[in-house]
Amino acid sequence: MRRKNYYVYILQCSTGEYYTGYTTNLKRRLKTHNDGRGARFTKGRLPVKLVYSERHESRSQAMRRERQLKRKPRREKIELTHKL
């Protein structure tokens, strides 16, 4: 049986703000956001672009990492996105 991968991602909104989330399909989720059907936060800040992602093997790991990233100050998120 194939294991599902989970991704934690950071989007940069057109306003310069950052949005963090998790998904099992990055390409589909980015399209959903840019179609205005993603999170309420991103709907009024379109378009968004993917600036960071990391893969996790379990949903709980991805959710834990998402919470960690959401608590980081903007400066640290910018540093993280520039390490790509």
C-alpha positions in Angstrom: 0.0 0.0 0.0 1.3 3.4 -1.0 1.7 5.9 1.9 0.2 9.3 1.6 2.5 12.3 1.8 1.5 15.5 3.6 2.9 18.9 2.8 3.2 22.0 4.9 3.3 25.1 2.8 3.7 28.8 3.0 2.0 31.1 0.4 2.8 34.7 -0.2 -0.3 36.7 -0.9 -0.5 39.7 -3.3 -0.5 41.9 -0.2 2.8 40.5 0.9 1.2 38.6 3.8 1.9 35.0 4.4 -0.5 32.1 4.8 0.5 28.7 6.2 -1.4 25.4 5.7 -1.1 21.7 5.0 -2.3 19.4 2.2 -1.8 16.1 0.5 -1.6 17.7 -3.0 0.3 21.0 -3.4 -0.5 21.7 -7.0 -4.3 21.2 -6.5 -4.3 23.2 -3.2 -2.5 26.2 -4.8 -5.1 26.2 -7.7 -7.9 26.0 -5.1 -6.5 29.1 -3.3 -6.0 31.0 -6.6 -9.5 30.1 -7.7 -10.9 31.9 -4.6 -12.1 28.6 -3.1 -9.2 28.2 -0.6 -9.0 29.7 2.9 -11.0 32.7 3.8 -7.8 34.5 4.6 -6.4 34.2 1.0 -9.7 35.0 -0.9 -9.2 38.8 -0.7 -5.5 38.6 -1.2 -5.2 36.9 -4.6 -3.2 35.9 -6.4 -1.0 33.8 -4.0 2.2 32.0 -4.8 3.9 29.1 -3.2 7.1 30.2 -1.5 7.9 27.2 0.8 6.9 23.6 1.3 8.1 20.6 3.2 7.0 16.9 3.1 5.9 14.9 6.1 4.9 11.2 6.3 1.9 11.7 8.6 -1.0 14.1 9.0 -0.1 14.6 12.7 3.5 15.6 11.8 2.3 18.0 9.2 -0.3 19.6 11.5 2.3 20.0 14.3 4.7 21.6 11.9 2.0 23.9 10.5 1.2 25.1 14.1 5.0 25.8 14.6 5.2 27.8 11.5 2.1 29.8 12.2 3.6 30.9 15.5 6.8 32.2 13.9 7.2 35.9 13.4 7.1 37.2 9.9 10.9 37.8 9.9 11.5 34.1 10.5 9.0 33.0 7.8 10.8 35.3 5.3 14.2 33.8 6.3 12.8 30.3 5.8 11.4 31.0 2.4 14.7 32.5 1.2 16.6 29.2 2.1 15.1 27.5 -1.0 
